[in-house]
Amino acid sequence: MQIRLKRIYAAAGTQDGTRILVDRLWPRGVRKEDAVIDFWMKDIAPSTGLRKWFHHDPERWEEFCERYYAELDAAPDAVQAMQEQIQKGRVTLVFAARDESHNHALALKQYLELK
């Protein structure tokens, strides 16, 4: 399984494979016609309430992951759609968060690697 992570503000690369935006909201400052993404999977992003609660606070990271995993467990269609893309080859999860060590895309990657 080859899952990569990349901020939407970083340049797309030939090694990215299928680029999937995994944010619920469109990233600020990025025009849709300029974004290099293959799919926008809003349904796999954390709920608005969870996103606002977490607010990228590293002290809430572990609990955020637990809550997000519970949301993913309750959204089997979204998870299956993502797994189907992964089975086709390399996937890059594209996200907008500044913190590259504590964000939902990283949590999603970890979740998918465990499935």
C-alpha positions, 0 to 999 in steps of 0.5 A, spaced: 500 500 500 502 506 497 499 512 501 503 519 501 501 525 504 502 532 501 500 539 502 495 542 497 500 548 496 506 544 495 507 542 487 504 536 484 509 531 482 510 525 477 510 520 483 504 522 487 499 517 483 492 519 484 491 525 488 485 526 493 483 532 496 481 530 503 479 536 506 471 538 507 472 545 506 476 548 499 483 550 501 484 558 502 488 561 496 487 555 491 483 556 485 479 550 483 482 550 476 489 551 478 489 545 483 492 538 481 487 533 484 484 527 481 478 527 486 475 531 492 473 526 497 469 531 502 465 525 506 472 522 508 474 528 512 472 529 519 466 532 521 465 540 522 464 539 530 470 534 530 475 539 526 473 545 530 474 541 537 481 539 535 483 545 532 490 542 530 492 542 538 497 537 539 495 535 546 488 533 543 492 529 537 490 522 540 483 523 542 482 526 535 485 520 532 480 516 536 474 520 535 476 520 527 477 513 527 470 512 530 467 517 524 470 513 519 468 506 522 461 509 521 462 511 514 464 505 510 462 507 503 467 513 504 472 508 506 471 503 501 471 508 496 478 510 498 480 503 499 478 502 491 483 508 489 488 505 493 488 498 490 489 501 483 496 504 485 499 510 489 495 515 492 497 522 495 492 524 500 492 532 499 490 537 505 491 544 507 493 544 514 499 547 516 501 542 521 504 536 518 505 532 524 498 533 527 492 533 521 487 529 519 490 526 513 496 523 517 490 520 521 487 518 515 493 514 512 494 511 519 487 508 519 487 506 512 494 502 513 491 498 519 485 496 515 
